[in-house]
Every structure is written in C-alpha cells, then in structure tokens.
Amino acid sequence: MSYTIVFKRYAPFTSFGGGFHGDGRVTPSLTGSARTWGFITFSLSSGIIGYSAMSSPTFHTAASSVRRTGRPTISVSSIKRTPSSLQFSAQTAGSNPMAPGAPDIDTFIDVLITNTQVNGCLRGDDFPSAEVYLQDGRSGATSLMCSKHQLLCHFGTPHGALQGPGTRLFGAHRGQLIGTFSRVINI
C-alpha cells in the first residue's frame, strides 16, 4: 500500500502582509487552504513513488476578484531505502504570486519511516504556520477527502500578520527547527 506525507504552510490570519488574504484559521486542517503544499507518495516496498507541490489561490482584500495561484517548487533528496525502512528529505519553496520579488516560504522536512513508526522534523522559515500529515492510500491534491489521515506535526507561528512576512521569510533558514514528530503507525 502507498502513503502520502502532506506538508503545508498556512497564514493563520484573515489578512496579512499589507492586505493579502490569509487562510483564517489557527488549527490544523488537511483540506484547509494553504500558501504552499507538498505531497510525497511512497511505499516501503517501492520507495518514493512521486511528489508534487501546489498553492491555494491568493488575492488582495482590496480586489478579491483578482486571484492568482503560485507555483511552488518541490524537491526530494537523501533517499535511503532498506527492506524495512525509508528515509528522505524534501523541500518546498513558494512566494506570493501577486507580489513580484516576494521572498519564498521555505520548508524542509526530514522523514524516517519503518513499518511501525514515522519520525521526522520540520525546518525552515518560522512564518507562516505549518502542518504535516500522513495519509493512507495514493492520495494527493485531488482526493484529500478520500483517505484516512493522521496529523504528525503542527507549528503555530509566533510572528504577526505584518511583521512575519516582512522579517521572517528572507533566507531559507534551512537549519532552523520548527517542529518534530514521532508516531507509532502500522504500515
């Protein structure tokens, strides 16, 4: 069976960064909107099956009918596989498509999966908030409601709607730890 790690970055404000709409939530939501999404599908028998990234639409609150969707990038590296484990690192990066020159939201995830446990850490910018899920089945952006899922990690940004985008996104912050997870699972 295949599984998908979903990692997302969302703005927990109604608006942020000078009037851009936020995701308007402070609690995790697999189906809630997000500034960046990363999907990594895998199985212990096959390794990494595929990966993709996406973004929810963005608009400015002064002109909500004009919407754009960003195109975050995703990469997967450091893949190590044994008969009973899979280890990998991944990164997403995406910026506000309505603000040319805006810095990327950089997210890094390191994961070690065995048939009984998933361990890992989340690194990168400490703005905006972040969440990580494990889904069963070969799901992705088009079928989020179809699978069982488990929240692995949630990070609530301590930075405000104006300060966060203006001071926390410049640079990748590759070494900045923003969350860890360790869950017993049955793969």
C-alpha positions, 0 to 999 in steps of 0.5 A: 500500500502507498502513503502520502506525507502532506506538508503545508504552510498556512497564514493563520490570519484573515489578512496579512502582509499589507492586505493579502488574504490569509487562510483564517484559521489557527488549527490544523486542517488537511483540506484547509487552504494553504500558501504552499503544499507538498505531497510525497507518495511512497511505499516501503516496498517501492520507495518514493513513488512521486511528489508534487507541490501546489498553492491555494489561490491568493488575492488582495482584500482590496480586489478579491476578484483578482486571484492568482495561484503560485507555483511552488517548487518541490524537491526530494533528496537523501533517499535511503531505502532498506527492506524495512525502512525509508528515509528522505528529505524534501523541500518546498519553496513558494512566494506570493504570486501577486507580489513580484520579488516576494521572498519564498516560504521555505520548508524542509522536512526530514522523514524516517519511516519503518513499518511501525513508526514515522519520525521526522522534523520540520525546518525552515522559515518560522512564518507562516504556520505549518502542518504535516500529515500522513495519509493512507492510500495514493492520495494527493491534491485531488482526493484529500477527502478520500483517505484516512489521515493522521496529523504528525506535526503542527507549528503555530507561528509566533510572528504577526500578520505584518511583521512575519512576512516582512522579517521572517521569510528572507533566507531559507533558514534551512537549519532552523527547527520548527517542529518534530514528530514521532508516531507509532503507525502500522504500515 
